[in-house]
Amino acid sequence: MTDPSFTQHHVDRIAEAHSRLDGVDERVAKLEMAERVQTVRMEYIQNTLSAINANINKIVWLIIASIVGGAMTFIISGGLNGAQ
């Protein structure tokens, strides 16, 4: 049942192809793992940036509220009466 045109050279080439495919499979698995790690890192960075953005918004509101409060205090204490 052996094909006479199927020589040892063909067997060696097929074994070499299988070996190369195994190497490609390993590389693909490593790349997929690296992509999953990068995805987790990016999610962490996104969450951290969202927290930083929320804190900056709070600080901006505090600054605006302080300026408005200072202006209101100035007006109430008679600061707009002019030089009398």
PDB file with SEQRES, HELIX, SHEET and CRYST1 records, atoms N, CA, C and O in Angstrom:
SEQRES   1 A   84  MET THR ASP PRO SER PHE THR GLN HIS HIS VAL ASP ARG          
SEQRES   2 A   84  ILE ALA GLU ALA HIS SER ARG LEU ASP GLY VAL ASP GLU          
SEQRES   3 A   84  ARG VAL ALA LYS LEU GLU MET ALA GLU ARG VAL GLN THR          
SEQRES   4 A   84  VAL ARG MET GLU TYR ILE GLN ASN THR LEU SER ALA ILE          
SEQRES   5 A   84  ASN ALA ASN ILE ASN LYS ILE VAL TRP LEU ILE ILE ALA          
SEQRES   6 A   84  SER ILE VAL GLY GLY ALA MET THR PHE ILE ILE SER GLY          
SEQRES   7 A   84  GLY LEU ASN GLY ALA GLN                                      
HELIX    1 AA1 GLN A    8  ILE A   76  1                                  69    
CRYST1    1.000    1.000    1.000  90.00  90.00  90.00 P 1           1          
ATOM      1  N   MET A   1       0.790  -1.177   0.000  1.00  0.00           N  
ATOM      2  CA  MET A   1       0.000   0.000   0.000  1.00  0.00           C  
ATOM      3  C   MET A   1       0.847   1.261   0.000  1.00  0.00           C  
ATOM      4  O   MET A   1       0.313   2.369   0.052  1.00  0.00           O  
ATOM      5  N   THR A   2       2.128   1.104  -0.056  1.00  0.00           N  
ATOM      6  CA  THR A   2       3.026   2.233  -0.082  1.00  0.00           C  
ATOM      7  C   THR A   2       3.190   2.721  -1.512  1.00  0.00           C  
ATOM      8  O   THR A   2       3.401   1.934  -2.435  1.00  0.00           O  
ATOM      9  N   ASP A   3       3.090   4.017  -1.675  1.00  0.00           N  
ATOM     10  CA  ASP A   3       3.251   4.630  -2.989  1.00  0.00           C  
ATOM     11  C   ASP A   3       4.740   4.679  -3.307  1.00  0.00           C  
ATOM     12  O   ASP A   3       5.509   5.210  -2.506  1.00  0.00           O  
ATOM     13  N   PRO A   4       5.169   4.155  -4.430  1.00  0.00           N  
ATOM     14  CA  PRO A   4       6.606   4.147  -4.737  1.00  0.00           C  
ATOM     15  C   PRO A   4       7.171   5.547  -4.967  1.00  0.00           C  
ATOM     16  O   PRO A   4       8.376   5.753  -4.828  1.00  0.00           O  
ATOM     17  N   SER A   5       6.327   6.502  -5.313  1.00  0.00           N  
ATOM     18  CA  SER A   5       6.833   7.857  -5.538  1.00  0.00           C  
ATOM     19  C   SER A   5       6.958   8.636  -4.228  1.00  0.00           C  
ATOM     20  O   SER A   5       7.475   9.753  -4.213  1.00  0.00           O  
ATOM     21  N   PHE A   6       6.484   8.044  -3.131  1.00  0.00           N  
ATOM     22  CA  PHE A   6       6.542   8.679  -1.818  1.00  0.00           C  
ATOM     23  C   PHE A   6       7.855   8.261  -1.165  1.00  0.00           C  
ATOM     24  O   PHE A   6       7.951   7.170  -0.602  1.00  0.00           O  
ATOM     25  N   THR A   7       8.852   9.113  -1.237  1.00  0.00           N  
ATOM     26  CA  THR A   7      10.194   8.750  -0.798  1.00  0.00           C  
ATOM     27  C   THR A   7      10.465   9.281   0.609  1.00  0.00           C  
ATOM     28  O   THR A   7       9.643   9.970   1.213  1.00  0.00           O  
ATOM     29  N   GLN A   8      11.632   8.938   1.095  1.00  0.00           N  
ATOM     30  CA  GLN A   8      12.062   9.417   2.408  1.00  0.00           C  
ATOM     31  C   GLN A   8      12.148  10.941   2.425  1.00  0.00           C  
ATOM     32  O   GLN A   8      11.921  11.576   3.454  1.00  0.00           O  
ATOM     33  N   HIS A   9      12.474  11.506   1.289  1.00  0.00           N  
ATOM     34  CA  HIS A   9      12.525  12.965   1.176  1.00  0.00           C  
ATOM     35  C   HIS A   9      11.162  13.574   1.501  1.00  0.00           C  
ATOM     36  O   HIS A   9      11.078  14.584   2.200  1.00  0.00           O  
ATOM     37  N   HIS A  10      10.102  12.957   0.994  1.00  0.00           N  
ATOM     38  CA  HIS A  10       8.754  13.456   1.280  1.00  0.00           C  
ATOM     39  C   HIS A  10       8.430  13.314   2.765  1.00  0.00           C  
ATOM     40  O   HIS A  10       7.832  14.206   3.367  1.00  0.00           O  
ATOM     41  N   VAL A  11       8.820  12.213   3.333  1.00  0.00           N  
ATOM     42  CA  VAL A  11       8.582  11.990   4.767  1.00  0.00           C  
ATOM     43  C   VAL A  11       9.317  13.048   5.578  1.00  0.00           C  
ATOM     44  O   VAL A  11       8.761  13.604   6.525  1.00  0.00           O  
ATOM     45  N   ASP A  12      10.556  13.328   5.212  1.00  0.00           N  
ATOM     46  CA  ASP A  12      11.336  14.343   5.926  1.00  0.00           C  
ATOM     47  C   ASP A  12      10.711  15.727   5.774  1.00  0.00           C  
ATOM     48  O   ASP A  12      10.653  16.496   6.734  1.00  0.00           O  
ATOM     49  N   ARG A  13      10.250  16.037   4.584  1.00  0.00           N  
ATOM     50  CA  ARG A  13       9.625  17.347   4.348  1.00  0.00           C  
ATOM     51  C   ARG A  13       8.332  17.485   5.158  1.00  0.00           C  
ATOM     52  O   ARG A  13       8.057  18.554   5.702  1.00  0.00           O  
ATOM     53  N   ILE A  14       7.552  16.430   5.241  1.00  0.00           N  
ATOM     54  CA  ILE A  14       6.314  16.471   6.018  1.00  0.00           C  
ATOM     55  C   ILE A  14       6.638  16.642   7.502  1.00  0.00           C  
ATOM     56  O   ILE A  14       5.969  17.409   8.195  1.00  0.00           O  
ATOM     57  N   ALA A  15       7.655  15.936   7.992  1.00  0.00           N  
ATOM     58  CA  ALA A  15       8.058  16.080   9.392  1.00  0.00           C  
ATOM     59  C   ALA A  15       8.540  17.499   9.666  1.00  0.00           C  
ATOM     60  O   ALA A  15       8.247  18.072  10.716  1.00  0.00           O  
ATOM     61  N   GLU A  16       9.282  18.060   8.716  1.00  0.00           N  
ATOM     62  CA  GLU A  16       9.753  19.428   8.867  1.00  0.00           C  
ATOM     63  C   GLU A  16       8.579  20.413   8.882  1.00  0.00           C  
ATOM     64  O   GLU A  16       8.578  21.372   9.654  1.00  0.00           O  
ATOM     65  N   ALA A  17       7.592  20.174   8.034  1.00  0.00           N  
ATOM     66  CA  ALA A  17       6.411  21.039   8.003  1.00  0.00           C  
ATOM     67  C   ALA A  17       5.652  20.954   9.328  1.00  0.00           C  
ATOM     68  O   ALA A  17       5.188  21.971   9.843  1.00  0.00           O  
ATOM     69  N   HIS A  18       5.524  19.752   9.877  1.00  0.00           N  
ATOM     70  CA  HIS A  18       4.864  19.599  11.169  1.00  0.00           C  
ATOM     71  C   HIS A  18       5.628  20.325  12.268  1.00  0.00           C  
ATOM     72  O   HIS A  18       5.033  20.938  13.154  1.00  0.00           O  
ATOM     73  N   SER A  19       6.933  20.249  12.199  1.00  0.00           N  
ATOM     74  CA  SER A  19       7.767  20.935  13.188  1.00  0.00           C  
ATOM     75  C   SER A  19       7.583  22.445  13.085  1.00  0.00           C  
ATOM     76  O   SER A  19       7.460  23.134  14.098  1.00  0.00           O  
ATOM     77  N   ARG A  20       7.566  22.953  11.852  1.00  0.00           N  
ATOM     78  CA  ARG A  20       7.356  24.393  11.670  1.00  0.00           C  
ATOM     79  C   ARG A  20       5.974  24.808  12.137  1.00  0.00           C  
ATOM     80  O   ARG A  20       5.823  25.870  12.742  1.00  0.00           O  
ATOM     81  N   LEU A  21       4.966  23.997  11.871  1.00  0.00           N  
ATOM     82  CA  LEU A  21       3.616  24.308  12.333  1.00  0.00           C  
ATOM     83  C   LEU A  21       3.541  24.335  13.855  1.00  0.00           C  
ATOM     84  O   LEU A  21       2.858  25.179  14.435  1.00  0.00           O  
ATOM     85  N   ASP A  22       4.241  23.414  14.494  1.00  0.00           N  
ATOM     86  CA  ASP A  22       4.272  23.427  15.959  1.00  0.00           C  
ATOM     87  C   ASP A  22       4.903  24.722  16.470  1.00  0.00           C  
ATOM     88  O   ASP A  22       4.435  25.303  17.449  1.00  0.00           O  
ATOM     89  N   GLY A  23       5.967  25.167  15.802  1.00  0.00           N  
ATOM     90  CA  GLY A  23       6.610  26.419  16.186  1.00  0.00           C  
ATOM     91  C   GLY A  23       5.679  27.606  15.989  1.00  0.00           C  
ATOM     92  O   GLY A  23       5.637  28.514  16.820  1.00  0.00           O  
ATOM     93  N   VAL A  24       4.940  27.600  14.898  1.00  0.00           N  
ATOM     94  CA  VAL A  24       3.989  28.683  14.638  1.00  0.00           C  
ATOM     95  C   VAL A  24       2.882  28.664  15.686  1.00  0.00           C  
ATOM     96  O   VAL A  24       2.463  29.718  16.164  1.00  0.00           O  
ATOM     97  N   ASP A  25       2.409  27.485  16.042  1.00  0.00           N  
ATOM     98  CA  ASP A  25       1.380  27.371  17.081  1.00  0.00           C  
ATOM     99  C   ASP A  25       1.870  27.951  18.400  1.00  0.00           C  
ATOM    100  O   ASP A  25       1.125  28.647  19.091  1.00  0.00           O  
ATOM    101  N   GLU A  26       3.114  27.670  18.748  1.00  0.00           N  
ATOM    102  CA  GLU A  26       3.681  28.213  19.988  1.00  0.00           C  
ATOM    103  C   GLU A  26       3.763  29.738  19.923  1.00  0.00           C  
ATOM    104  O   GLU A  26       3.438  30.426  20.890  1.00  0.00           O  
ATOM    105  N   ARG A  27       4.195  30.255  18.785  1.00  0.00           N  
ATOM    106  CA  ARG A  27       4.296  31.713  18.638  1.00  0.00           C  
ATOM    107  C   ARG A  27       2.922  32.370  18.711  1.00  0.00           C  
ATOM    108  O   ARG A  27       2.767  33.424  19.327  1.00  0.00           O  
ATOM    109  N   VAL A  28       1.938  31.758  18.093  1.00  0.00           N  
ATOM    110  CA  VAL A  28       0.584  32.308  18.125  1.00  0.00           C  
ATOM    111  C   VAL A  28       0.063  32.287  19.565  1.00  0.00           C  
ATOM    112  O   VAL A  28      -0.566  33.245  20.013  1.00  0.00           O  
ATOM    113  N   ALA A  29       0.323  31.201  20.285  1.00  0.00           N  
ATOM    114  CA  ALA A  29      -0.123  31.118  21.677  1.00  0.00           C  
ATOM    115  C   ALA A  29       0.530  32.207  22.524  1.00  0.00           C  
ATOM    116  O   ALA A  29      -0.126  32.810  23.374  1.00  0.00           O  
ATOM    117  N   LYS A  30       1.822  32.461  22.298  1.00  0.00           N  
ATOM    118  CA  LYS A  30       2.509  33.520  23.034  1.00  0.00           C  
ATOM    119  C   LYS A  30       1.932  34.892  22.693  1.00  0.00           C  
ATOM    120  O   LYS A  30       1.736  35.727  23.577  1.00  0.00           O  
ATOM    121  N   LEU A  31       1.663  35.117  21.420  1.00  0.00           N  
ATOM    122  CA  LEU A  31       1.082  36.396  21.003  1.00  0.00           C  
ATOM    123  C   LEU A  31      -0.315  36.593  21.592  1.00  0.00           C  
ATOM    124  O   LEU A  31      -0.666  37.696  22.010  1.00  0.00           O  
ATOM    125  N   GLU A  32      -1.100  35.531  21.622  1.00  0.00           N  
ATOM    126  CA  GLU A  32      -2.439  35.635  22.203  1.00  0.00           C  
ATOM    127  C   GLU A  32      -2.356  35.951  23.690  1.00  0.00           C  
ATOM    128  O   GLU A  32      -3.141  36.746  24.206  1.00  0.00           O  
ATOM    129  N   MET A  33      -1.403  35.326  24.380  1.00  0.00           N  
ATOM    130  CA  MET A  33      -1.230  35.600  25.803  1.00  0.00           C  
ATOM    131  C   MET A  33      -0.785  37.043  26.017  1.00  0.00           C  
ATOM    132  O   MET A  33      -1.275  37.718  26.923  1.00  0.00           O  
ATOM    133  N   ALA A  34       0.131  37.512  25.196  1.00  0.00           N  
ATOM    134  CA  ALA A  34       0.592  38.899  25.311  1.00  0.00           C  
ATOM    135  C   ALA A  34      -0.559  39.865  25.042  1.00  0.00           C  
ATOM    136  O   ALA A  34      -0.658  40.908  25.688  1.00  0.00           O  
ATOM    137  N   GLU A  35      -1.416  39.528  24.103  1.00  0.00           N  
ATOM    138  CA  GLU A  35      -2.558  40.395  23.812  1.00  0.00           C  
ATOM    139  C   GLU A  35      -3.523  40.436  24.992  1.00  0.00           C  
ATOM    140  O   GLU A  35      -4.053  41.498  25.318  1.00  0.00           O  
ATOM    141  N   ARG A  36      -3.755  39.297  25.634  1.00  0.00           N  
ATOM    142  CA  ARG A  36      -4.633  39.277  26.812  1.00  0.00           C  
ATOM    143  C   ARG A  36      -4.040  40.106  27.941  1.00  0.00           C  
ATOM    144  O   ARG A  36      -4.760  40.831  28.628  1.00  0.00           O  
ATOM    145  N   VAL A  37      -2.734  40.000  28.135  1.00  0.00           N  
ATOM    146  CA  VAL A  37      -2.077  40.785  29.182  1.00  0.00           C  
ATOM    147  C   VAL A  37      -2.208  42.278  28.873  1.00  0.00           C  
ATOM    148  O   VAL A  37      -2.507  43.074  29.764  1.00  0.00           O  
ATOM    149  N   GLN A  38      -1.986  42.653  27.625  1.00  0.00           N  
ATOM    150  CA  GLN A  38      -2.112  44.059  27.233  1.00  0.00           C  
ATOM    151  C   GLN A  38      -3.547  44.558  27.422  1.00  0.00           C  
ATOM    152  O   GLN A  38      -3.759  45.706  27.812  1.00  0.00           O  
ATOM    153  N   THR A  39      -4.519  43.705  27.148  1.00  0.00           N  
ATOM    154  CA  THR A  39      -5.919  44.090  27.330  1.00  0.00           C  
ATOM    155  C   THR A  39      -6.204  44.375  28.795  1.00  0.00           C  
ATOM    156  O   THR A  39      -6.873  45.354  29.123  1.00  0.00           O  
ATOM    157  N   VAL A  40      -5.695  43.521  29.673  1.00  0.00           N  
ATOM    158  CA  VAL A  40      -5.896  43.731  31.115  1.00  0.00           C  
ATOM    159  C   VAL A  40      -5.198  45.017  31.553  1.00  0.00           C  
ATOM    160  O   VAL A  40      -5.756  45.791  32.331  1.00  0.00           O  
ATOM    161  N   ARG A  41      -3.997  45.244  31.066  1.00  0.00           N  
ATOM    162  CA  ARG A  41      -3.280  46.472  31.418  1.00  0.00           C  
ATOM    163  C   ARG A  41      -4.031  47.705  30.941  1.00  0.00           C  
ATOM    164  O   ARG A  41      -4.137  48.690  31.672  1.00  0.00           O  
ATOM    165  N   MET A  42      -4.553  47.659  29.725  1.00  0.00           N  
ATOM    166  CA  MET A  42      -5.284  48.810  29.194  1.00  0.00           C  
ATOM    167  C   MET A  42      -6.557  49.073  29.993  1.00  0.00           C  
ATOM    168  O   MET A  42      -6.919  50.228  30.216  1.00  0.00           O  
ATOM    169  N   GLU A  43      -7.240  48.011  30.428  1.00  0.00           N  
ATOM    170  CA  GLU A  43      -8.430  48.189  31.271  1.00  0.00           C  
ATOM    171  C   GLU A  43      -8.047  48.861  32.582  1.00  0.00           C  
ATOM    172  O   GLU A  43      -8.752  49.751  33.057  1.00  0.00           O  
ATOM    173  N   TYR A  44      -6.928  48.436  33.167  1.00  0.00           N  
ATOM    174  CA  TYR A  44      -6.459  49.039  34.419  1.00  0.00           C  
ATOM    175  C   TYR A  44      -6.128  50.520  34.201  1.00  0.00           C  
ATOM    176  O   TYR A  44      -6.483  51.370  35.018  1.00  0.00           O  
ATOM    177  N   ILE A  45      -5.452  50.814  33.101  1.00  0.00           N  
ATOM    178  CA  ILE A  45      -5.092  52.203  32.800  1.00  0.00           C  
ATOM    179  C   ILE A  45      -6.346  53.040  32.590  1.00  0.00           C  
ATOM    180  O   ILE A  45      -6.425  54.173  33.063  1.00  0.00           O  
ATOM    181  N   GLN A  46      -7.337  52.479  31.874  1.00  0.00           N  
ATOM    182  CA  GLN A  46      -8.589  53.199  31.655  1.00  0.00           C  
ATOM    183  C   GLN A  46      -9.278  53.505  32.980  1.00  0.00           C  
ATOM    184  O   GLN A  46      -9.760  54.618  33.191  1.00  0.00           O  
ATOM    185  N   ASN A  47      -9.325  52.516  33.872  1.00  0.00           N  
ATOM    186  CA  ASN A  47      -9.954  52.730  35.178  1.00  0.00           C  
ATOM    187  C   ASN A  47      -9.205  53.784  35.983  1.00  0.00           C  
ATOM    188  O   ASN A  47      -9.821  54.630  36.630  1.00  0.00           O  
ATOM    189  N   THR A  48      -7.884  53.734  35.943  1.00  0.00           N  
ATOM    190  CA  THR A  48      -7.078  54.707  36.670  1.00  0.00           C  
ATOM    191  C   THR A  48      -7.292  56.113  36.115  1.00  0.00           C  
ATOM    192  O   THR A  48      -7.437  57.070  36.875  1.00  0.00           O  
ATOM    193  N   LEU A  49      -7.310  56.230  34.795  1.00  0.00           N  
ATOM    194  CA  LEU A  49      -7.535  57.541  34.182  1.00  0.00           C  
ATOM    195  C   LEU A  49      -8.932  58.071  34.503  1.00  0.00           C  
ATOM    196  O   LEU A  49      -9.109  59.275  34.690  1.00  0.00           O  
ATOM    197  N   SER A  50      -9.907  57.196  34.569  1.00  0.00           N  
ATOM    198  CA  SER A  50     -11.260  57.628  34.934  1.00  0.00           C  
ATOM    199  C   SER A  50     -11.280  58.161  36.358  1.00  0.00           C  
ATOM    200  O   SER A  50     -11.927  59.170  36.637  1.00  0.00           O  
ATOM    201  N   ALA A  51     -10.571  57.483  37.262  1.00  0.00           N  
ATOM    202  CA  ALA A  51     -10.505  57.948  38.650  1.00  0.00           C  
ATOM    203  C   ALA A  51      -9.798  59.301  38.733  1.00  0.00           C  
ATOM    204  O   ALA A  51     -10.235  60.191  39.463  1.00  0.00           O  
ATOM    205  N   ILE A  52      -8.717  59.452  37.991  1.00  0.00           N  
ATOM    206  CA  ILE A  52      -7.985  60.720  37.985  1.00  0.00           C  
ATOM    207  C   ILE A  52      -8.880  61.825  37.427  1.00  0.00           C  
ATOM    208  O   ILE A  52      -8.910  62.931  37.966  1.00  0.00           O  
ATOM    209  N   ASN A  53      -9.601  61.534  36.362  1.00  0.00           N  
ATOM    210  CA  ASN A  53     -10.497  62.517  35.761  1.00  0.00           C  
ATOM    211  C   ASN A  53     -11.582  62.936  36.757  1.00  0.00           C  
ATOM    212  O   ASN A  53     -11.909  64.119  36.857  1.00  0.00           O  
ATOM    213  N   ALA A  54     -12.133  61.980  37.487  1.00  0.00           N  
ATOM    214  CA  ALA A  54     -13.157  62.308  38.481  1.00  0.00           C  
ATOM    215  C   ALA A  54     -12.583  63.205  39.573  1.00  0.00           C  
ATOM    216  O   ALA A  54     -13.240  64.147  40.015  1.00  0.00           O  
ATOM    217  N   ASN A  55     -11.367  62.916  40.004  1.00  0.00           N  
ATOM    218  CA  ASN A  55     -10.739  63.750  41.034  1.00  0.00           C  
ATOM    219  C   ASN A  55     -10.443  65.156  40.515  1.00  0.00           C  
ATOM    220  O   ASN A  55     -10.615  66.134  41.243  1.00  0.00           O  
ATOM    221  N   ILE A  56     -10.004  65.264  39.277  1.00  0.00           N  
ATOM    222  CA  ILE A  56      -9.744  66.583  38.700  1.00  0.00           C  
ATOM    223  C   ILE A  56     -11.036  67.379  38.611  1.00  0.00           C  
ATOM    224  O   ILE A  56     -11.048  68.577  38.895  1.00  0.00           O  
ATOM    225  N   ASN A  57     -12.122  66.724  38.220  1.00  0.00           N  
ATOM    226  CA  ASN A  57     -13.414  67.408  38.158  1.00  0.00           C  
ATOM    227  C   ASN A  57     -13.818  67.929  39.536  1.00  0.00           C  
ATOM    228  O   ASN A  57     -14.330  69.042  39.649  1.00  0.00           O  
ATOM    229  N   LYS A  58     -13.596  67.145  40.569  1.00  0.00           N  
ATOM    230  CA  LYS A  58     -13.923  67.591  41.923  1.00  0.00           C  
ATOM    231  C   LYS A  58     -13.082  68.808  42.316  1.00  0.00           C  
ATOM    232  O   LYS A  58     -13.596  69.757  42.908  1.00  0.00           O  
ATOM    233  N   ILE A  59     -11.814  68.776  41.992  1.00  0.00           N  
ATOM    234  CA  ILE A  59     -10.920  69.894  42.319  1.00  0.00           C  
ATOM    235  C   ILE A  59     -11.349  71.153  41.570  1.00  0.00           C  
ATOM    236  O   ILE A  59     -11.355  72.243  42.142  1.00  0.00           O  
ATOM    237  N   VAL A  60     -11.705  71.013  40.307  1.00  0.00           N  
ATOM    238  CA  VAL A  60     -12.153  72.168  39.526  1.00  0.00           C  
ATOM    239  C   VAL A  60     -13.416  72.754  40.147  1.00  0.00           C  
ATOM    240  O   VAL A  60     -13.530  73.973  40.276  1.00  0.00           O  
ATOM    241  N   TRP A  61     -14.359  71.909  40.530  1.00  0.00           N  
ATOM    242  CA  TRP A  61     -15.579  72.406  41.163  1.00  0.00           C  
ATOM    243  C   TRP A  61     -15.275  73.103  42.489  1.00  0.00           C  
ATOM    244  O   TRP A  61     -15.893  74.117  42.812  1.00  0.00           O  
ATOM    245  N   LEU A  62     -14.327  72.565  43.254  1.00  0.00           N  
ATOM    246  CA  LEU A  62     -13.943  73.226  44.505  1.00  0.00           C  
ATOM    247  C   LEU A  62     -13.338  74.602  44.244  1.00  0.00           C  
ATOM    248  O   LEU A  62     -13.629  75.554  44.968  1.00  0.00           O  
ATOM    249  N   ILE A  63     -12.506  74.713  43.222  1.00  0.00           N  
ATOM    250  CA  ILE A  63     -11.895  75.998  42.894  1.00  0.00           C  
ATOM    251  C   ILE A  63     -12.967  76.992  42.453  1.00  0.00           C  
ATOM    252  O   ILE A  63     -12.978  78.140  42.898  1.00  0.00           O  
ATOM    253  N   ILE A  64     -13.863  76.548  41.581  1.00  0.00           N  
ATOM    254  CA  ILE A  64     -14.934  77.442  41.122  1.00  0.00           C  
ATOM    255  C   ILE A  64     -15.818  77.859  42.290  1.00  0.00           C  
ATOM    256  O   ILE A  64     -16.180  79.030  42.404  1.00  0.00           O  
ATOM    257  N   ALA A  65     -16.167  76.919  43.151  1.00  0.00           N  
ATOM    258  CA  ALA A  65     -17.006  77.241  44.310  1.00  0.00           C  
ATOM    259  C   ALA A  65     -16.291  78.219  45.241  1.00  0.00           C  
ATOM    260  O   ALA A  65     -16.930  79.102  45.812  1.00  0.00           O  
ATOM    261  N   SER A  66     -14.979  78.073  45.400  1.00  0.00           N  
ATOM    262  CA  SER A  66     -14.210  78.996  46.246  1.00  0.00           C  
ATOM    263  C   SER A  66     -14.206  80.395  45.657  1.00  0.00           C  
ATOM    264  O   SER A  66     -14.372  81.377  46.381  1.00  0.00           O  
ATOM    265  N   ILE A  67     -14.020  80.491  44.358  1.00  0.00           N  
ATOM    266  CA  ILE A  67     -14.021  81.807  43.706  1.00  0.00           C  
ATOM    267  C   ILE A  67     -15.393  82.463  43.834  1.00  0.00           C  
ATOM    268  O   ILE A  67     -15.492  83.645  44.164  1.00  0.00           O  
ATOM    269  N   VAL A  68     -16.457  81.690  43.572  1.00  0.00           N  
ATOM    270  CA  VAL A  68     -17.810  82.229  43.698  1.00  0.00           C  
ATOM    271  C   VAL A  68     -18.092  82.612  45.146  1.00  0.00           C  
ATOM    272  O   VAL A  68     -18.684  83.658  45.409  1.00  0.00           O  
ATOM    273  N   GLY A  69     -17.671  81.773  46.083  1.00  0.00           N  
ATOM    274  CA  GLY A  69     -17.862  82.088  47.512  1.00  0.00           C  
ATOM    275  C   GLY A  69     -17.114  83.339  47.920  1.00  0.00           C  
ATOM    276  O   GLY A  69     -17.639  84.160  48.671  1.00  0.00           O  
ATOM    277  N   GLY A  70     -15.907  83.492  47.438  1.00  0.00           N  
ATOM    278  CA  GLY A  70     -15.123  84.693  47.741  1.00  0.00           C  
ATOM    279  C   GLY A  70     -15.775  85.933  47.161  1.00  0.00           C  
ATOM    280  O   GLY A  70     -15.813  86.978  47.811  1.00  0.00           O  
ATOM    281  N   ALA A  71     -16.289  85.826  45.945  1.00  0.00           N  
ATOM    282  CA  ALA A  71     -16.967  86.960  45.318  1.00  0.00           C  
ATOM    283  C   ALA A  71     -18.229  87.316  46.084  1.00  0.00           C  
ATOM    284  O   ALA A  71     -18.514  88.494  46.297  1.00  0.00           O  
ATOM    285  N   MET A  72     -18.980  86.317  46.496  1.00  0.00           N  
ATOM    286  CA  MET A  72     -20.206  86.566  47.268  1.00  0.00           C  
ATOM    287  C   MET A  72     -19.875  87.208  48.611  1.00  0.00           C  
ATOM    288  O   MET A  72     -20.569  88.129  49.042  1.00  0.00           O  
ATOM    289  N   THR A  73     -18.823  86.734  49.275  1.00  0.00           N  
ATOM    290  CA  THR A  73     -18.413  87.324  50.548  1.00  0.00           C  
ATOM    291  C   THR A  73     -18.008  88.780  50.347  1.00  0.00           C  
ATOM    292  O   THR A  73     -18.359  89.641  51.153  1.00  0.00           O  
ATOM    293  N   PHE A  74     -17.278  89.052  49.284  1.00  0.00           N  
ATOM    294  CA  PHE A  74     -16.854  90.414  48.980  1.00  0.00           C  
ATOM    295  C   PHE A  74     -18.063  91.317  48.751  1.00  0.00           C  
ATOM    296  O   PHE A  74     -18.110  92.439  49.256  1.00  0.00           O  
ATOM    297  N   ILE A  75     -19.030  90.830  47.998  1.00  0.00           N  
ATOM    298  CA  ILE A  75     -20.234  91.621  47.689  1.00  0.00           C  
ATOM    299  C   ILE A  75     -21.055  91.850  48.956  1.00  0.00           C  
ATOM    300  O   ILE A  75     -21.508  92.967  49.210  1.00  0.00           O  
ATOM    301  N   ILE A  76     -21.247  90.800  49.749  1.00  0.00           N  
ATOM    302  CA  ILE A  76     -22.053  90.930  50.967  1.00  0.00           C  
ATOM    303  C   ILE A  76     -21.406  91.849  51.983  1.00  0.00           C  
ATOM    304  O   ILE A  76     -22.110  92.561  52.699  1.00  0.00           O  
ATOM    305  N   SER A  77     -20.097  91.853  52.067  1.00  0.00           N  
ATOM    306  CA  SER A  77     -19.417  92.703  53.045  1.00  0.00           C  
ATOM    307  C   SER A  77     -19.361  94.162  52.584  1.00  0.00           C  
ATOM    308  O   SER A  77     -18.786  95.006  53.271  1.00  0.00           O  
ATOM    309  N   GLY A  78     -19.942  94.455  51.448  1.00  0.00           N  
ATOM    310  CA  GLY A  78     -20.037  95.841  51.004  1.00  0.00           C  
ATOM    311  C   GLY A  78     -18.918  96.255  50.077  1.00  0.00           C  
ATOM    312  O   GLY A  78     -18.614  97.442  49.963  1.00  0.00           O  
ATOM    313  N   GLY A  79     -18.317  95.323  49.434  1.00  0.00           N  
ATOM    314  CA  GLY A  79     -17.180  95.624  48.563  1.00  0.00           C  
ATOM    315  C   GLY A  79     -17.564  96.370  47.308  1.00  0.00           C  
ATOM    316  O   GLY A  79     -16.698  96.964  46.665  1.00  0.00           O  
ATOM    317  N   LEU A  80     -18.840  96.363  46.931  1.00  0.00           N  
ATOM    318  CA  LEU A  80     -19.259  97.032  45.705  1.00  0.00           C  
ATOM    319  C   LEU A  80     -19.802  98.441  45.969  1.00  0.00           C  
ATOM    320  O   LEU A  80     -20.284  99.093  45.043  1.00  0.00           O  
ATOM    321  N   ASN A  81     -19.733  98.919  47.216  1.00  0.00           N  
ATOM    322  CA  ASN A  81     -20.251 100.254  47.557  1.00  0.00           C  
ATOM    323  C   ASN A  81     -19.379 101.368  47.013  1.00  0.00           C  
ATOM    324  O   ASN A  81     -19.803 102.524  46.995  1.00  0.00           O  
ATOM    325  N   GLY A  82     -18.217 101.063  46.585  1.00  0.00           N  
ATOM    326  CA  GLY A  82     -17.313 102.103  46.097  1.00  0.00           C  
ATOM    327  C   GLY A  82     -16.432 102.609  47.231  1.00  0.00           C  
ATOM    328  O   GLY A  82     -16.509 102.115  48.356  1.00  0.00           O  
ATOM    329  N   ALA A  83     -15.615 103.572  46.933  1.00  0.00           N  
ATOM    330  CA  ALA A  83     -14.709 104.141  47.943  1.00  0.00           C  
ATOM    331  C   ALA A  83     -15.451 105.167  48.760  1.00  0.00           C  
ATOM    332  O   ALA A  83     -15.666 106.279  48.278  1.00  0.00           O  
ATOM    333  N   GLN A  84     -15.850 104.851  49.967  1.00  0.00           N  
ATOM    334  CA  GLN A  84     -16.572 105.783  50.842  1.00  0.00           C  
ATOM    335  C   GLN A  84     -15.797 106.043  52.102  1.00  0.00           C  
ATOM    336  O   GLN A  84     -16.247 106.803  52.959  1.00  0.00           O  
TER     337      GLN A  84                                                      
END                                                                             
